[in-house]
Amino acid sequence: MPLWLILIIVGVVMLIIGVAVEAAQILIWIGIAVVVISLILSVLRKGGGKTRV
């Protein structure tokens, strides 16, 4: 399983847990950060593969 897919799954789970538990609002921000970082990594990985010959 690719790393970016694992990061997206973890981010979504953290978002769901963060919304379900009001006391854990920090999980929402951690989940958003993980999702954003994983999306950036996936874009960079796809873009980097095209430039190589």
C-alpha positions, -999 to 999 in steps of 0.1 A, spaced: 0 0 0 15 34 -10 25 58 17 3 86 4 -28 63 6 -20 54 42 -16 91 51 -49 99 35 -67 71 54 -51 82 87 -61 118 80 -97 109 73 -99 87 104 -85 115 125 -110 139 111 -139 115 119 -126 110 154 -121 147 159 -156 155 148 -171 127 170 -153 138 201 -157 175 208 -130 174 235 -104 164 209 -106 194 185 -69 192 180 -74 159 160 -93 179 134 -63 201 127 -39 172 128 -61 153 104 -63 183 80 -26 187 82 -20 150 74 -44 151 44 -28 182 30 7 168 34 -3 135 18 -19 153 -12 12 175 -16 34 144 -15 12 126 -41 13 155 -64 51 158 -61 55 121 -66 34 121 -97 50 152 -111 85 140 -103 80 108 -122 72 127 -154 104 147 -154 126 117 -152 138 102 -185 
